Amino acid sequence: MGLEARREGKANLADIVDKILDKGLVVNADITVSLVGVELLGIKIRAALASFETAARYGLEFPSGTKLESTAWQEAVKAKEECPQCDKRVPLEDLKSAGCPWCGWISAKTQRAIPAAV
C-alpha cells in the first residue's frame, strides 16, 4: 500500500505551517566530498522542525540549556484530543469537562451534567 497524494481544497500559509508543526519535519543529510577514494570533506546535517507537542510526543532531544519547564512545554505534554466537530487539538480534560473552546462542541456526558434551563 503506497502513499497517495490528496488535495483538500485551498490552503493558506497558516494551514501549511500548522500542518508542519503538527506532524513535524525532519531533515537528515550526509554529504561527503571524495577524491580518488579519499574523503576530503564530510558534512552531517540533522534538523527538526516541530511544535513542542510534537517533539514531546516523539521524544526529540533539545539542545543543552533549553528550559523545558516553560509554560509552552507544560502545555505540550498535556494529553490532547481532536474535537470531533472542528478537528482542533484541545486538552483532553477540557474537552471532556467543558467542551471545545474553538467551536463550542460539548460532549454528551457534559450535556447530561448541565441542568436544563427553567
TAMOVEN-V109878 format. One record per pair of residues at least 6 apart in sequence whose ideal C-beta (glycine too) atoms are under 7 Angstrom apart, sorted by the first residue. I is the first residue (numbers start at 0). GAP is how many residues later the second one is. D is the distance in whole Angstrom. If there is no record, write none. Layout:
# TAMOVEN-V109878
I;GAP;D, I;GAP;D
This chain:
# TAMOVEN-V109878
19;29;6, 20;29;6, 20;30;4, 20;33;7, 21;29;7, 21;32;6, 22;31;7, 23;24;7, 23;25;7, 23;26;4, 23;30;5, 23;34;7, 24;24;4, 24;25;7, 25;22;5, 26;18;6, 26;20;4, 27;18;6, 28;16;4, 29;14;5, 30;12;4, 31;7;6, 31;9;7, 31;10;5, 32;7;5, 32;8;4, 33;6;6, 47;12;6, 49;10;7, 50;25;7, 51;20;5, 51;21;6, 51;24;4, 52;23;4, 52;27;7, 55;20;5, 55;21;5, 61;6;7, 77;13;5, 78;13;4, 79;9;5, 79;10;6, 79;11;6, 79;12;6, 80;9;7, 80;11;5, 80;14;5, 81;7;6, 82;7;6, 82;12;7, 82;17;4, 82;19;7, 82;20;6, 82;22;5, 83;21;7, 84;15;7, 84;18;5, 84;20;4, 85;14;6, 85;16;5, 85;17;4, 85;19;7, 87;12;7, 87;14;5, 89;10;6, 89;11;7, 94;12;7, 95;11;6, 95;13;7, 96;13;6, 97;12;7, 98;6;6, 98;7;4, 98;8;7, 98;11;6
